[in-house]
Amino acid sequence: EAGLLDGGFFSHLEWEVCQQVERKNGRLLELLELVVARACAKVEEGKPEVRLLTRLLHTAGKLQRLEIYEQQLALSAPVTKARFAEAVR
């Protein structure tokens, strides 16, 4: 459930990743990478501002980011723009 994916969950997940890095446990780190990806995707559901921020953070090219701003953020509802602004602070 998305409600269980709070700060405590992510703090514990971060601790677990650090433990496995110290132990050089590659197999478990691969599994944890999947857990992190799934948890982030679950948190992003229904939150267009978070999806947009994630997409921008994963876009390397300046021109590509500008296109995303122009095509998505500029056309977003005012409430989404406000939430996006809050998310990047």
Sequence and secondary structure as in RCSB ss.txt:
>XXXX:A:sequence
EAGLLDGGFFSHLEWEVCQQVERKNGRLLELLELVVARACAKVEEGKPEVRLLTRLLHTAGKLQRLEIYEQQLAL
SAPVTKARFAEAVR
>XXXX:A:secstr
 GGG SHHHHHHHHHHHHHHHHHT HHHHHHHHHHHHHHHHHHHTT HHHHHHHHHHT   HHHHHHHIIIIITT
S HHHHHHHHHHT 
